[in-house]
């Protein structure tokens, strides 16, 4: 149970904070963003009240209360803003940074540079995103102007807003200490195959009805499961087949030789079949989600720091 303790503590912190102060929730006015200042395409400032996020967010269902709850955060999991990494494969679907929505200070677009920048309360550096792919890193909002409810979208060079600021953003909750540090090398030759650092890497599965679970191992088609702990010295992704729900990987386990195995990308639990979404790990501003096709190699970085 100790290996899950950091996730349980973080879930409790996020659910309590976001239920009280969520700034991008799509629920009631009490949990919606109270105020925001939007910069429209002409540079004009517009004051919004009762803001809700319509697009660009993701419920972290793996942090939902399995017994339900009084708030949407408890029932469906806290809301996070999705930001696609600039250098995460040449495919549209890349590595995603998931930022607790209540800690987003501002979202800014620089359309001439095809970039997006997210400022996070308590983070030392802004989080960059890319606009090189259509429909990626767009944010849709609903809010009232002078009592009239309207919808606003950012991310489109033609008519998207330039920025939106959230003055009531709350500092990020303190990240859990300890856990295994991992280096995830991204398959992006044009960027030099960069390596991103995360902690407590887990496999994320989605089940019918939107239920999500985290697992600390990956099922092998023939043989024991592949652990996501320090026994795994290196994993290299060779091929991913979403049609057969299988992936070929070369792995090195502690005390053993390199070998090629086939991963099963589905998981059975309580009579239901879940599908692997990718691998998710903790970072200072929330989490990073790695679809398998974005990964080149995985290796622990010095065990437990």
GULOTI-979973 format. One line per 5 residues: their letters; for each residue x, y, z of N, C-alpha, C. Coordinates in Angstrom, 2 decimals. Atoms other than C-alpha are relative to their C-alpha. Layout:
BEGIN
a = X Y Z X Y Z X Y Z | ...
//
This chain:
BEGIN
xxxxx = 0.81 -1.21 0.00 0.00 0.00 0.00 0.85 1.26 0.00 | -0.84 -1.20 -0.09 2.95 2.34 0.55 0.23 0.63 -1.35 | -0.29 -0.55 1.31 3.55 2.69 -3.16 -1.13 0.85 -0.55 | 1.13 -0.82 0.43 0.07 4.19 -3.57 -0.22 1.21 0.88 | 0.30 -1.04 -0.98 0.29 6.54 -0.60 0.15 1.41 -0.56
xxxxx = -0.19 -1.35 0.53 1.65 9.54 -2.53 -1.15 0.40 -0.91 | 1.14 -0.32 0.86 -1.17 9.30 -5.07 -1.24 0.26 0.83 | 1.17 -0.19 -0.85 -3.78 8.98 -2.33 0.04 1.36 0.69 | -0.12 -1.30 -0.67 -2.43 12.05 -0.49 -0.27 1.13 -0.99 | 0.19 -1.05 0.99 -2.33 14.10 -3.69 -1.46 0.07 -0.44
xxxxx = 1.41 0.00 0.37 -5.86 13.01 -4.61 -0.83 0.73 1.04 | 0.75 -0.65 -1.06 -7.16 14.12 -1.22 0.19 1.50 -0.02 | -0.28 -1.44 0.05 -5.44 17.51 -1.52 -0.74 0.65 -1.16 | 0.61 -0.60 1.18 -6.70 18.13 -5.06 -1.51 0.06 0.09 | 1.45 0.02 -0.08 -10.28 17.09 -4.39 -0.51 1.06 0.96
xxxxx = 0.45 -1.00 -0.96 -10.55 19.30 -1.33 0.22 1.41 -0.50 | -0.30 -1.35 0.49 -8.87 22.30 -2.97 -0.91 0.37 -1.16 | 0.77 -0.33 1.18 -10.71 22.09 -6.29 -1.49 0.07 0.28 | 1.42 -0.06 -0.33 -14.10 21.44 -4.73 -0.37 1.37 0.55 | 0.29 -1.29 -0.61 -13.81 24.72 -2.86 0.33 1.17 -0.91
xxxxx = -0.49 -1.18 0.71 -11.94 26.91 -5.33 0.23 -0.23 -1.49 | -0.27 0.29 1.42 -12.06 25.36 -8.83 -0.26 1.23 -0.86 | 0.10 -1.20 0.81 -11.44 28.08 -11.40 -0.34 -0.30 -1.45 | 0.41 0.31 1.36 -12.35 26.20 -14.54 -1.01 -1.14 0.00 | 0.94 1.11 -0.08 -15.08 23.83 -13.41 -1.21 0.24 -0.86
xxxxx = 1.21 -0.11 0.80 -18.09 23.10 -15.56 -1.21 -0.37 0.83 | 1.08 0.38 -0.89 -20.37 22.57 -12.54 -0.79 1.24 0.40 | 0.85 -1.07 -0.49 -22.34 25.04 -10.38 0.77 1.30 0.11 | -0.70 -1.28 -0.17 -21.59 28.77 -9.93 0.94 0.02 1.18 | -0.88 0.02 -1.17 -20.06 27.96 -6.54 1.36 -0.57 -0.31
xxxxx = -1.28 0.62 0.35 -17.36 25.86 -8.17 0.54 0.51 -1.33 | -0.50 -0.59 1.24 -17.04 27.83 -11.40 0.95 1.14 0.31 | -0.91 -1.13 -0.15 -14.39 30.46 -11.91 -0.81 1.27 0.26 | 0.76 -1.20 -0.36 -15.62 33.64 -10.23 0.20 1.12 -1.02 | -0.26 -1.10 0.93 -13.92 36.18 -12.47 1.20 -0.33 -0.89
xxxxx = -1.13 0.13 0.91 -11.55 36.36 -15.42 0.06 1.24 -0.87 | -0.17 -1.09 0.96 -10.14 38.99 -17.75 0.49 -0.60 -1.30 | -0.32 0.56 1.31 -10.09 38.04 -21.41 0.46 1.11 -0.94 | -0.50 -0.93 1.02 -8.08 39.80 -24.13 -0.49 -0.52 -1.34 | 0.59 0.49 1.24 -10.07 39.53 -27.35 0.95 0.20 -1.18
xxxxx = -0.90 -0.10 1.15 -8.59 39.39 -30.89 0.47 1.41 -0.33 | -0.38 -1.39 0.28 -8.51 43.19 -31.10 0.87 0.61 1.10 | -0.77 -0.51 -1.13 -6.66 43.55 -27.79 -0.85 0.62 1.10 | 0.90 -0.58 -0.99 -9.71 44.72 -25.85 -0.15 -0.94 1.19 | 0.20 0.77 -1.22 -10.06 43.58 -22.22 -1.49 -0.16 0.27
xxxxx = 1.39 0.31 -0.31 -13.33 41.89 -21.31 -0.04 -0.70 1.36 | 0.15 0.61 -1.32 -14.31 41.10 -17.71 -1.11 -1.05 -0.04 | 0.95 1.10 0.00 -16.06 37.75 -17.31 -0.32 -0.43 1.42 | 0.39 0.59 -1.28 -17.97 36.26 -14.40 -0.62 -1.37 -0.25 | 0.58 1.33 0.12 -19.14 32.71 -13.75 0.60 -0.83 -1.10
xxxxx = -0.67 0.68 1.12 -16.56 31.24 -16.09 -0.03 -1.52 0.18 | -0.08 1.46 0.05 -16.74 27.58 -17.07 0.86 -0.40 -1.19 | -0.77 0.48 1.15 -14.37 25.62 -19.26 -0.86 -0.94 -0.81 | 0.78 0.84 0.91 -16.01 24.03 -22.29 0.89 -0.99 -0.74 | -0.96 0.87 0.68 -12.98 22.61 -24.12 1.40 0.30 0.51
xxxxx = -1.38 -0.19 -0.43 -9.33 22.11 -23.28 0.31 -0.55 1.37 | -0.21 0.58 -1.32 -9.83 20.44 -19.91 -0.23 -1.50 -0.02 | 0.16 1.45 -0.12 -9.80 16.83 -18.75 -0.24 -0.36 1.45 | 0.25 0.51 -1.34 -11.34 15.20 -15.71 0.99 -1.13 0.30 | -0.95 1.03 -0.40 -8.74 13.11 -13.86 -0.78 -1.09 0.73
xxxxx = 0.91 0.99 -0.57 -11.04 10.16 -13.35 0.71 -0.99 0.91 | -0.71 0.92 -0.90 -8.32 8.09 -11.68 0.06 0.53 1.43 | 0.04 -0.59 -1.33 -8.59 10.50 -8.73 -1.42 0.16 0.53 | 1.38 -0.11 -0.43 -12.38 10.26 -8.50 -0.25 -0.88 1.22 | 0.41 0.79 -1.15 -14.02 8.99 -5.32 -0.83 -1.17 -0.50
xxxxx = 0.75 1.15 0.52 -15.14 5.42 -6.16 -1.39 -0.14 0.60 | 1.31 0.06 -0.64 -18.07 5.86 -3.77 -0.88 1.18 -0.37 | 0.75 -1.18 0.39 -19.21 9.09 -5.44 0.24 1.13 0.98 | -0.17 -1.13 -0.89 -19.55 12.42 -3.71 -0.96 1.11 -0.32 | 0.94 -1.11 0.15 -21.38 15.70 -3.40 0.39 0.95 -1.12
xxxxx = -0.46 -0.93 1.02 -19.27 17.60 -5.95 0.40 -0.76 -1.27 | -0.43 0.62 1.26 -18.38 16.96 -9.59 1.45 -0.45 0.09 | -1.40 0.41 -0.18 -14.71 16.87 -8.57 0.10 -1.37 0.66 | -0.04 1.28 -0.69 -15.42 13.98 -6.22 -0.54 -1.13 -0.88 | 0.63 1.05 0.81 -17.67 12.07 -8.64 0.80 -0.35 -1.25
xxxxx = -0.67 0.22 1.29 -15.65 12.54 -11.84 1.50 0.21 0.05 | -1.42 -0.32 -0.10 -12.22 13.57 -10.57 0.23 1.48 -0.23 | -0.28 -1.42 0.17 -10.65 17.04 -10.41 0.30 0.35 -1.45 | -0.20 -0.48 1.37 -10.41 19.12 -13.57 1.43 0.48 -0.18 | -1.34 -0.47 0.35 -7.05 19.73 -15.25 -0.03 0.62 -1.39
xxxxx = -0.20 -0.57 1.33 -6.01 21.88 -18.18 1.01 -0.86 -0.74 | -0.88 0.81 0.82 -4.44 19.87 -21.00 0.91 0.89 -0.84 | -0.95 -0.74 0.83 -1.27 21.26 -22.62 0.90 -1.00 -0.72 | -0.86 0.91 0.77 0.41 19.33 -25.43 1.41 0.53 -0.06 | -1.42 -0.36 0.06 4.20 19.35 -25.29 0.37 0.44 -1.42
xxxxx = -0.41 -0.45 1.34 5.83 21.27 -28.18 0.77 -1.05 -0.79 | -0.88 0.94 0.70 8.34 18.51 -28.99 -0.31 -1.43 0.42 | 0.37 1.36 -0.39 6.45 15.25 -28.47 -0.59 -0.73 -1.19 | 0.31 0.73 1.23 6.41 13.29 -31.74 -0.47 0.94 -1.10 | 0.49 -0.77 1.14 5.44 14.48 -35.19 -1.48 -0.25 -0.23
xxxxx = 1.42 0.28 0.11 1.94 13.09 -34.70 -0.81 1.03 0.79 | 0.86 -0.97 -0.67 -1.01 15.20 -33.58 -0.13 -0.29 1.49 | 0.18 0.38 -1.40 -1.51 13.27 -30.35 1.37 -0.19 0.64 | -1.32 0.05 -0.61 1.53 13.92 -28.18 -0.05 -0.11 1.51 | -0.09 0.00 -1.46 2.68 14.12 -24.57 -0.81 1.17 0.53
xxxxx = 0.89 -1.00 -0.57 0.19 16.03 -22.44 0.42 0.31 1.44 | -0.16 -0.43 -1.38 0.90 18.08 -19.30 -1.38 0.33 0.55 | 1.30 -0.18 -0.63 -2.12 18.02 -16.97 0.19 0.88 1.23 | -0.20 -1.00 -1.05 -2.29 21.12 -14.74 -1.29 0.17 0.78 | 1.21 -0.25 -0.78 -4.78 21.43 -11.84 -0.64 1.33 -0.41
xxxxx = 0.63 -1.17 0.60 -7.31 23.88 -13.26 -0.04 1.19 0.94 | 0.10 -1.09 -0.94 -7.63 25.92 -10.10 1.28 0.77 0.20 | -1.30 -0.67 -0.15 -3.93 26.85 -10.27 0.45 0.71 -1.27 | -0.36 -0.68 1.25 -3.97 28.24 -13.82 -0.19 1.50 0.17 | 0.04 -1.47 -0.13 -3.10 31.96 -13.64 -0.38 0.68 -1.30
xxxxx = 0.28 -0.63 1.29 -3.26 32.74 -17.34 0.33 -0.96 -1.13 | -0.29 0.69 1.25 -3.33 31.29 -20.84 0.22 1.08 -1.05 | -0.34 -1.01 1.01 -1.62 33.32 -23.56 0.33 -0.68 -1.32 | -0.29 0.51 1.34 -1.46 32.76 -27.31 0.85 1.00 -0.76 | -0.81 -0.79 0.93 1.21 34.03 -29.70 -0.18 -0.64 -1.37
xxxxx = 0.40 0.67 1.24 -0.38 33.20 -33.02 1.06 0.09 -1.09 | -1.04 -0.12 1.02 2.49 34.48 -35.13 1.11 -1.02 0.19 | -1.02 1.01 -0.30 4.78 32.00 -33.38 -0.60 -1.40 0.14 | 0.73 1.26 -0.16 2.13 29.24 -33.19 0.30 -0.66 1.35 | -0.28 0.51 -1.34 2.66 28.91 -29.46 -1.10 0.39 0.98
xxxxx = 0.90 -0.24 -1.12 0.62 28.80 -26.28 0.87 -0.02 1.26 | -0.74 -0.05 -1.26 1.93 29.70 -22.81 -1.01 -0.02 1.14 | 0.88 0.09 -1.17 0.27 28.73 -19.52 0.81 0.39 1.23 | -0.61 -0.40 -1.25 1.20 30.52 -16.31 -0.73 -0.71 1.13 | 0.56 0.79 -1.09 0.68 28.42 -13.19 0.40 0.62 1.33
xxxxx = -0.25 -0.61 -1.30 0.37 29.86 -9.69 0.94 -0.88 0.82 | -0.96 0.74 -0.80 3.42 28.79 -7.71 1.07 -0.70 -0.81 | -1.01 0.63 0.85 5.38 27.45 -10.70 1.04 1.01 -0.42 | -1.09 -0.92 0.32 8.77 28.97 -11.46 0.01 0.39 -1.48 | -0.06 -0.25 1.44 8.44 28.67 -15.24 -1.36 -0.23 -0.64
xxxxx = 1.25 0.25 0.74 5.51 28.93 -17.68 0.06 -1.33 -0.73 | 0.09 1.27 0.73 4.32 25.79 -19.45 -0.27 0.30 -1.47 | 0.20 -0.29 1.43 4.75 25.97 -23.25 -0.88 -1.03 -0.69 | 0.79 0.89 0.83 2.40 24.50 -25.80 0.14 0.41 -1.46 | -0.14 -0.27 1.43 2.20 24.33 -29.58 -1.36 0.12 -0.66
xxxxx = 1.21 -0.12 0.81 -0.44 25.38 -32.12 0.22 -0.56 -1.41 | -0.33 0.54 1.33 1.12 23.42 -34.99 -1.03 -1.03 -0.48 | 1.00 0.99 0.37 -1.76 20.94 -34.93 -1.39 0.59 0.21 | 1.33 -0.57 -0.06 -5.34 21.94 -35.63 -0.81 -0.61 1.15 | 0.84 0.47 -1.09 -7.62 21.72 -32.61 0.74 -0.38 1.27
xxxxx = -0.80 0.36 -1.17 -4.75 21.12 -30.18 0.33 1.27 0.78 | -0.30 -1.13 -0.91 -4.18 23.43 -27.17 -0.97 1.17 -0.19 | 1.05 -1.01 0.04 -7.43 25.28 -27.76 -0.75 -0.01 1.33 | 0.76 -0.13 -1.24 -9.41 26.55 -24.78 -1.31 0.71 -0.31 | 1.31 -0.60 0.17 -13.14 27.22 -24.91 -0.61 0.33 1.34
xxxxx = 0.55 -0.47 -1.27 -14.81 29.23 -22.16 -1.42 0.50 -0.19 | 1.30 -0.66 -0.07 -18.28 30.32 -21.20 0.03 0.96 1.17 | 0.02 -0.97 -1.07 -18.78 33.45 -19.13 -0.97 1.12 -0.29 | 0.97 -1.08 0.14 -21.06 36.38 -18.53 0.70 1.35 -0.08 | -0.47 -1.37 0.16 -20.38 39.95 -19.70 -1.21 0.92 0.20
xxxxx = 1.14 -0.87 -0.28 -22.72 42.45 -18.11 -1.30 -0.76 0.13 | 1.20 0.81 -0.18 -25.15 39.67 -17.29 -0.39 -0.83 -1.20 | 0.28 0.77 1.22 -25.15 38.26 -20.83 1.04 -1.10 -0.16 | -0.91 1.14 0.10 -23.64 34.78 -21.16 0.47 -0.16 -1.44 | -0.56 0.21 1.31 -21.30 34.24 -24.10 1.05 -1.10 0.02
xxxxx = -1.04 1.02 0.14 -18.77 31.72 -25.40 1.20 0.60 -0.70 | -1.25 -0.56 0.50 -15.13 32.47 -26.14 0.99 -1.14 -0.23 | -0.95 1.06 0.33 -12.42 30.36 -27.78 1.37 0.59 -0.28 | -1.38 -0.37 0.27 -8.65 30.64 -27.87 0.73 -1.13 -0.68 | -0.78 1.02 0.68 -6.19 28.82 -30.10 -0.13 0.05 -1.50
xxxxx = 0.17 -0.14 1.44 -7.45 29.80 -33.55 0.57 1.33 -0.45 | -0.63 -1.26 0.44 -5.27 32.39 -35.36 -0.98 1.00 -0.61 | 0.93 -0.90 0.68 -8.29 33.81 -37.21 -0.82 0.85 0.97 | 0.91 -0.73 -0.88 -10.60 34.75 -34.36 0.12 -0.38 1.47 | -0.16 0.43 -1.39 -9.24 33.27 -31.13 0.43 1.14 0.91
xxxxx = -0.45 -1.04 -0.93 -8.76 35.38 -28.02 1.50 -0.10 0.21 | -1.45 -0.05 -0.17 -5.22 36.45 -27.24 0.46 -0.54 1.35 | -0.39 0.44 -1.34 -5.17 35.69 -23.53 -1.21 0.01 0.91 | 1.00 -0.06 -1.06 -7.26 35.01 -20.46 0.75 -0.12 1.33 | -0.67 -0.03 -1.30 -6.21 35.78 -16.88 -1.01 -0.37 1.09
xxxxx = 0.84 0.44 -1.10 -7.58 34.20 -13.70 0.57 0.54 1.31 | -0.60 -0.62 -1.19 -6.88 36.51 -10.72 -0.18 -0.81 1.28 | 0.25 0.76 -1.22 -8.30 34.06 -8.18 0.72 -1.35 0.03 | -0.74 1.26 0.03 -5.87 31.25 -9.08 0.67 -0.27 1.34 | -0.60 0.41 -1.26 -4.62 29.32 -6.06 1.33 -0.70 -0.24
xxxxx = -1.29 0.69 0.18 -1.05 28.05 -5.55 -0.17 -1.50 -0.15 | 0.00 1.45 0.15 -0.32 24.51 -6.58 0.13 -0.67 1.37 | -0.23 0.74 -1.23 -0.63 21.97 -3.76 1.42 -0.54 0.01 | -1.37 0.52 -0.03 2.78 20.76 -2.55 0.07 -1.40 -0.57 | -0.12 1.34 0.58 3.93 17.75 -4.57 0.44 -1.00 1.06
xxxxx = -0.46 1.02 -0.96 4.41 14.48 -2.67 1.49 -0.23 -0.13 | -1.44 0.23 0.03 7.98 13.75 -1.73 0.29 -1.49 -0.22 | -0.41 1.38 0.18 9.90 10.59 -2.56 -0.58 -0.63 -1.25 | 0.46 0.73 1.18 8.99 7.92 -5.07 1.13 -0.19 -0.99 | -1.01 0.31 1.02 10.88 6.59 -8.07 0.00 1.08 -1.07
xxxxx = -0.16 -0.97 1.09 12.22 9.13 -10.55 0.29 -0.76 -1.30 | -0.14 0.66 1.29 12.00 8.14 -14.22 0.41 1.00 -1.07 | -0.32 -0.77 1.19 13.49 9.44 -17.44 -0.73 -0.61 -1.18 | 0.77 0.47 1.15 11.12 9.15 -20.41 0.56 0.71 -1.24 | -0.54 -0.58 1.23 12.89 9.69 -23.74 -1.08 -0.01 -1.07
xxxxx = 1.07 -0.17 0.98 10.49 11.03 -26.36 0.51 -0.30 -1.40 | -0.35 0.33 1.38 10.52 9.76 -29.94 -0.28 1.21 -0.88 | 0.11 -1.21 0.81 11.09 13.09 -31.69 1.39 0.39 -0.48 | -1.36 -0.26 0.49 14.31 13.12 -33.77 0.28 1.47 -0.29 | -0.23 -1.40 0.34 13.82 16.75 -34.88 0.38 0.83 1.23
xxxxx = -0.33 -0.71 -1.24 14.12 17.83 -31.23 1.12 -0.69 0.77 | -1.08 0.70 -0.67 16.97 15.44 -30.43 -0.46 -1.05 0.99 | 0.54 1.02 -0.91 14.75 12.85 -28.71 0.18 0.40 1.46 | -0.20 -0.51 -1.35 14.46 14.84 -25.46 -0.49 -0.98 1.07 | 0.40 0.83 -1.14 14.17 13.12 -22.07 -0.72 0.86 1.03
xxxxx = 0.79 -0.69 -1.01 11.47 14.26 -19.64 0.03 -0.79 1.30 | -0.09 0.64 -1.32 11.63 13.54 -15.91 -1.35 0.03 0.70 | 1.24 0.10 -0.77 8.65 12.33 -13.87 0.27 -0.88 1.21 | -0.08 0.90 -1.15 8.03 10.48 -10.61 -1.21 -0.93 0.00 | 1.09 0.94 -0.27 5.94 7.45 -9.72 -0.81 -0.31 -1.25
xxxxx = 0.61 0.31 1.28 5.20 6.29 -13.24 -1.02 -1.14 0.16 | 1.05 1.01 -0.05 1.94 4.33 -13.62 -0.60 -0.19 -1.39 | 0.75 0.26 1.22 -0.05 2.74 -16.43 -1.44 0.43 0.23 | 1.36 -0.53 -0.13 -3.39 4.49 -17.00 -0.93 -0.77 -0.94 | 0.99 0.75 0.77 -6.35 2.36 -18.13 -1.37 0.68 0.13
xxxxx = 1.36 -0.52 -0.03 -9.81 3.58 -19.08 -0.96 -1.15 -0.27 | 1.00 1.06 0.09 -12.84 1.31 -18.62 -1.32 0.59 -0.48 | 1.31 -0.50 0.42 -16.40 1.55 -19.95 -0.62 0.90 1.06 | 0.59 -0.94 -0.93 -18.26 4.46 -18.41 0.94 1.09 0.45 | -0.97 -1.04 -0.37 -15.12 6.61 -18.16 0.77 -0.27 1.27
xxxxx = -0.76 0.36 -1.20 -13.74 4.79 -15.11 1.47 -0.19 -0.37 | -1.44 0.12 0.24 -9.94 5.05 -14.90 0.68 -0.59 1.23 | -0.82 0.51 -1.10 -7.43 3.14 -12.82 1.46 0.14 -0.38 | -1.45 0.01 0.19 -3.66 3.35 -12.36 0.53 -1.37 0.43 | -0.61 1.28 -0.33 -1.55 0.20 -12.35 1.51 0.17 0.01
xxxxx = -1.46 -0.10 -0.10 2.09 -0.30 -11.37 0.70 -1.13 -0.74 | -0.63 1.02 0.84 2.73 -3.03 -13.94 -0.74 -0.06 -1.33 | 0.59 0.16 1.33 2.04 -3.87 -17.58 -0.12 -1.49 -0.31 | 0.15 1.42 0.30 0.60 -7.25 -18.63 0.76 -0.40 -1.26 | -0.71 0.56 1.14 2.77 -9.33 -20.96 -0.87 -1.09 -0.61
xxxxx = 0.86 0.96 0.70 1.05 -11.48 -23.59 0.27 -1.43 0.49 | -0.35 1.31 -0.53 2.93 -14.56 -22.39 1.05 0.18 1.08 | -0.95 -0.15 -1.09 4.55 -14.44 -18.97 -0.52 0.91 1.09 | 0.36 -0.86 -1.12 4.55 -12.40 -15.80 -0.16 1.45 -0.45 | 0.17 -1.42 0.32 3.57 -8.75 -15.71 1.34 0.72 0.08
xxxxx = -1.22 -0.80 0.04 6.23 -6.12 -16.37 -0.12 1.11 1.06 | 0.15 -0.96 -1.09 6.81 -4.06 -13.20 0.49 1.40 -0.39 | -0.46 -1.37 0.16 7.07 -0.27 -13.24 0.66 0.43 1.31 | -0.78 -0.33 -1.19 9.64 -0.16 -10.44 1.48 -0.14 -0.36 | -1.45 0.00 0.27 13.43 -0.24 -10.08 0.51 -1.35 -0.51
xxxxx = -0.41 1.26 0.63 13.52 -3.86 -11.22 0.09 0.15 -1.51 | -0.06 -0.29 1.43 12.90 -2.46 -14.69 1.14 0.98 -0.25 | -1.17 -0.84 0.25 16.26 -1.10 -15.81 -0.11 0.81 -1.29 | 0.20 -0.74 1.25 15.25 -0.10 -19.32 -1.11 -0.65 -0.80 | 1.02 0.47 0.94 12.32 -0.37 -21.71 0.14 0.82 -1.26
xxxxx = -0.06 -0.69 1.29 12.61 0.48 -25.39 -1.23 -0.39 -0.81 | 1.20 0.26 0.78 9.43 0.82 -27.44 0.39 -0.31 -1.44 | -0.34 0.42 1.36 9.70 -1.05 -30.75 -1.15 0.22 -0.97 | 1.16 -0.15 0.88 6.17 -1.03 -32.19 -1.27 -0.03 0.84 | 1.30 -0.03 -0.67 2.60 -0.25 -31.12 -1.06 -0.26 -1.05
xxxxx = 1.09 0.34 0.92 -0.42 -1.82 -32.83 -1.33 0.19 0.74 | 1.26 -0.28 -0.68 -3.69 -0.25 -31.70 -1.14 -0.88 -0.49 | 1.04 0.89 0.52 -5.70 -2.65 -33.86 -0.05 -1.32 0.78 | -0.05 1.26 -0.75 -4.52 -5.78 -32.03 0.18 0.24 1.50 | -0.22 -0.37 -1.41 -3.97 -3.88 -28.73 1.24 -0.69 0.57
xxxxx = -1.27 0.58 -0.43 -0.39 -5.09 -28.51 1.14 0.94 -0.33 | -1.20 -0.79 0.26 3.04 -3.49 -28.37 1.22 -0.88 0.22 | -1.26 0.72 -0.14 6.51 -4.95 -28.88 1.02 0.91 0.67 | -0.99 -0.79 -0.72 9.17 -3.73 -26.44 1.22 -0.87 0.30 | -1.22 0.68 -0.48 12.76 -4.62 -25.56 0.23 0.46 1.43
xxxxx = -0.11 -0.34 -1.41 13.23 -4.77 -21.81 1.27 -0.60 0.60 | -1.09 0.50 -0.83 16.11 -5.15 -19.39 -0.47 0.04 1.44 | 0.39 0.08 -1.40 15.18 -6.36 -15.92 1.22 -0.25 0.86 | -1.12 0.16 -0.93 17.43 -6.44 -12.88 0.50 -1.43 -0.01 | -0.62 1.31 -0.02 19.84 -9.35 -13.12 -0.28 -0.87 -1.20
xxxxx = 0.34 0.82 1.15 18.58 -10.45 -16.51 0.50 0.61 -1.30 | -0.44 -0.51 1.32 19.49 -10.11 -20.21 -1.10 0.81 -0.66 | 1.00 -0.68 0.81 17.75 -7.91 -22.75 -0.89 -1.05 -0.67 | 0.89 0.91 0.70 14.69 -9.56 -24.22 -1.16 0.77 -0.59 | 1.14 -0.62 0.65 11.83 -8.70 -26.53 -1.28 -0.68 0.49
xxxxx = 1.27 0.54 -0.46 8.31 -9.14 -25.14 -1.13 0.76 -0.67 | 1.20 -0.63 0.56 4.80 -8.35 -26.33 -0.92 0.40 1.15 | 0.90 -0.51 -1.03 2.68 -6.15 -24.08 -1.45 -0.09 -0.47 | 1.43 -0.03 0.27 -1.07 -6.61 -23.91 -0.53 1.36 0.45 | 0.41 -1.37 -0.30 -2.63 -3.13 -24.07 -1.41 0.09 0.56
xxxxx = 1.28 0.02 -0.69 -5.86 -4.19 -22.39 0.19 -0.69 1.35 | -0.08 0.55 -1.35 -6.53 -5.19 -18.81 -1.40 -0.39 0.47 | 1.28 0.47 -0.51 -9.33 -7.22 -17.24 -0.10 0.28 1.49 | 0.22 -0.26 -1.43 -10.81 -6.15 -13.93 -1.49 -0.01 0.27 | 1.40 0.10 -0.42 -14.10 -7.08 -12.28 -0.93 -0.25 -1.19
xxxxx = 0.84 0.34 1.14 -15.44 -8.52 -15.53 -0.05 1.05 -1.09 | -0.03 -1.05 1.02 -14.63 -5.39 -17.55 1.38 0.08 -0.64 | -1.27 -0.13 0.72 -11.94 -4.70 -20.14 0.38 1.47 -0.09 | -0.52 -1.36 0.08 -9.86 -1.56 -19.80 1.07 0.09 -1.06 | -0.98 -0.24 1.05 -7.69 -0.05 -22.53 1.08 0.95 0.50
xxxxx = -1.12 -0.83 -0.42 -4.25 1.42 -21.91 -0.02 1.34 -0.74 | -0.05 -1.34 0.59 -4.31 5.20 -22.48 1.45 0.42 -0.20 | -1.40 -0.38 0.03 -0.60 5.62 -21.77 0.59 -0.11 1.38 | -0.67 -0.02 -1.31 1.82 6.11 -18.90 -0.09 1.41 0.56 | 0.16 -1.30 -0.63 1.31 8.91 -16.42 0.95 0.10 1.20
xxxxx = -0.93 -0.22 -1.10 3.83 10.38 -13.98 -0.15 1.40 0.57 | 0.11 -1.28 -0.69 3.97 13.21 -11.47 1.10 0.96 -0.42 | -0.97 -1.08 0.22 5.67 16.52 -12.24 -0.40 1.15 0.93 | 0.23 -1.08 -0.95 5.88 19.78 -10.30 -1.33 0.72 -0.21 | 1.24 -0.74 0.28 2.84 21.32 -12.05 -1.21 -0.93 -0.13
xxxxx = 1.11 0.94 0.09 0.67 18.17 -11.97 0.45 -1.36 -0.47 | -0.35 1.30 0.57 1.19 15.20 -14.28 0.37 0.15 -1.46 | -0.22 0.12 1.44 2.47 14.22 -17.70 -0.55 -1.35 -0.43 | 0.58 1.21 0.57 0.60 11.68 -19.82 0.71 -0.32 -1.31 | -0.78 0.43 1.17 2.65 9.72 -22.38 -0.74 -1.11 -0.75
xxxxx = 0.49 1.10 0.85 0.76 7.81 -25.10 1.19 -0.85 -0.45 | -1.13 0.90 0.29 2.86 4.77 -26.00 0.76 0.39 -1.25 | -0.69 -0.31 1.25 3.63 5.98 -29.52 0.96 1.19 0.14 | -0.92 -1.12 -0.21 5.42 9.03 -28.06 1.30 -0.42 0.67 | -1.12 0.44 -0.84 7.89 6.95 -26.05 1.06 -0.71 -0.83
xxxxx = -1.14 0.70 0.58 11.34 5.90 -27.21 0.57 -0.98 1.02 | -0.52 0.86 -1.07 12.83 4.57 -23.94 -0.51 0.48 1.35 | 0.34 -0.30 -1.40 12.01 4.44 -20.22 1.08 -0.62 0.87 | -0.99 0.54 -0.94 14.52 4.03 -17.41 -0.10 0.75 1.32 | -0.02 -0.70 -1.29 14.61 4.78 -13.66 1.26 0.86 0.12
xxxxx = -1.12 -0.92 -0.16 16.85 7.65 -12.65 0.48 0.00 1.46 | -0.59 0.04 -1.35 18.75 6.65 -9.51 -0.91 -0.51 1.08 | 0.83 0.57 -1.03 15.95 4.85 -7.76 -0.81 1.02 0.73 | 0.83 -0.88 -0.81 14.28 6.65 -4.88 0.84 1.13 0.54 | -0.83 -1.12 -0.44 15.77 10.14 -4.41 -0.38 0.47 1.40
//
